[in-house]
Amino acid sequence: MVDIGAVFANLADTGEPPLISQLARASWLAGVAKSAVKLGICDRLSGGKRTAAALAKDMGIKPLHMEWMLNSCVSAGLLENVGDAFQNSKEGDTYLVKGKPAYYGEAFTYLSSLGTLFDQLDTAMLSTEAVSHEMVFKTEEEERAYWTNYMLAMDQWGGRMQEEMLLRSVDLTGRKKLLDVGCGSGVYTMACCAKYPDLKGVLFDQQKALPVALSLVEQRGLKGRISSLAGNYYTDDLGSGYDAVLFSGVLIQESPEGQITLLKRAFDAMNPGGIVIVQDILKIGPYTETSPKIALESLVATVFYGGAGGVVSGDDTEGFMAKAGFTRTRQIPLPGVYSIVTGVKP
Ligand SMILES: C[S@@+](CC[C@H](N)C(=O)[O-])C[C@H]1O[C@@H](n2cnc3c(N)ncnc32)[C@H](O)[C@@H]1O
């Protein structure tokens, strides 16, 4: 695997301030990878090595442009040189070829699309208006494509490791009805329903987010067990009679007051004895440092998604749960993206 730190170090010329010039050029390499995925370069090389000239001819691209693009993809670690030809690197072949079991292209595209937000971070920070990530859409089609990609990215994320950690951390034996608030692709509800045959799921999200979730539910053969409710989780009916409610990757977008309000709404929709599960990026247990990831995730969450959220601690989340009426709260630090805090409705 390419040492990306060494590649970045090499982007600074002798005499330039290394850190500053690496930062200035970091988006170049990201742009190469993003375009390579959009052009399907790893897909096209999945059958084996090709020369730049042959690929250029297939794709109607100028050979000279292709030559330098492929060399730049080598720098980004997606391809390797083989004589005068190019082939996928192990990473490129495993994660960026559509249809392969570990395909991660949707998550890559979603994460790299957030680069557009970072391009307007300065204006967003100076704006007195609430700034939404939706402001970047020029057409409805672009917006639809964004939502599809966003939901599939959430699905790839969840499916890689987090669903397993959730299933290992929280026992839903005997639970009958799970509400997934801000469900995204519904990946966690689908995993829970697959593990617990008596469990039924309700997916709650904004209308524009639900079509992808519902088609995944159908593809995974869970149509009879998982239904959906569309709306705003602050104002619309969440249903009732739940004995488990999940907030995954949702509360980070909300202010402390918002989190308490949402937890209270969950409390009201649950049966006594019901369990609330908050799965999110949290400063918790051994993971309390403000890592680069925590800083950047919080920046996106606060500036572009509602303006008041950001990463809080496991203790904060327990406090919000207590204010909403939950007892027997428990923190479960996990090594992945998300940790978990649970509480019980008395
Ligand atoms: C980061 S995603 C998390 C998706 C999913 N729970 C997961 O962990 O993969 C946040 C989700 O919250 C939903 N959401 C944001 N604000 C909402 C609101 N006011 N009402 C309903 N859903 C909302 C978004 O549409 C999105 O699907």
The ligand as a MOL file (V3000), in Angstrom:
LIG
                    3D

  0  0  0     0  0            999 V3000
M  V30 BEGIN CTAB
M  V30 COUNTS 27 29 0 0 0
M  V30 BEGIN ATOM
M  V30 1 C -25.5750 10.8390 9.2440 0
M  V30 2 S -27.0950 10.1970 8.6950 0 CHG=1
M  V30 3 C -27.2240 8.7470 9.6850 0
M  V30 4 C -27.9990 7.6690 8.9950 0
M  V30 5 C -28.1330 6.3620 9.7600 0
M  V30 6 N -28.8140 6.5100 11.0050 0
M  V30 7 C -26.7820 5.7270 9.9660 0
M  V30 8 O -26.2520 5.7440 11.0640 0
M  V30 9 O -26.2290 5.2010 8.9710 0 CHG=-1
M  V30 10 C -28.2890 11.2830 9.4220 0
M  V30 11 C -29.7060 10.9970 8.9630 0
M  V30 12 O -30.5840 11.8780 9.6810 0
M  V30 13 C -31.6020 12.2810 8.7960 0
M  V30 14 N -32.1790 13.5540 9.2860 0
M  V30 15 C -31.5330 14.7280 9.4550 0
M  V30 16 N -32.3710 15.6670 9.9290 0
M  V30 17 C -33.5940 15.0770 10.0250 0
M  V30 18 C -34.8770 15.5250 10.4460 0
M  V30 19 N -35.0700 16.7830 10.8750 0
M  V30 20 N -35.8980 14.6440 10.4300 0
M  V30 21 C -35.7080 13.3580 10.0040 0
M  V30 22 N -34.5120 12.8710 9.6100 0
M  V30 23 C -33.4630 13.7190 9.6160 0
M  V30 24 C -30.8800 12.4370 7.4630 0
M  V30 25 O -31.7910 12.4360 6.3800 0
M  V30 26 C -29.9420 11.2430 7.4810 0
M  V30 27 O -30.5130 10.1110 6.9060 0
M  V30 END ATOM
M  V30 BEGIN BOND
M  V30 1 1 1 2
M  V30 2 1 2 3
M  V30 3 1 2 10
M  V30 4 1 3 4
M  V30 5 1 4 5
M  V30 6 1 5 6
M  V30 7 1 5 7
M  V30 8 2 7 8
M  V30 9 1 7 9
M  V30 10 1 10 11
M  V30 11 1 11 12
M  V30 12 1 11 26
M  V30 13 1 12 13
M  V30 14 1 13 14
M  V30 15 1 13 24
M  V30 16 1 14 15
M  V30 17 1 14 23
M  V30 18 2 15 16
M  V30 19 1 16 17
M  V30 20 1 17 18
M  V30 21 2 17 23
M  V30 22 1 18 19
M  V30 23 2 18 20
M  V30 24 1 20 21
M  V30 25 2 21 22
M  V30 26 1 22 23
M  V30 27 1 24 25
M  V30 28 1 24 26
M  V30 29 1 26 27
M  V30 END BOND
M  V30 END CTAB
M  END
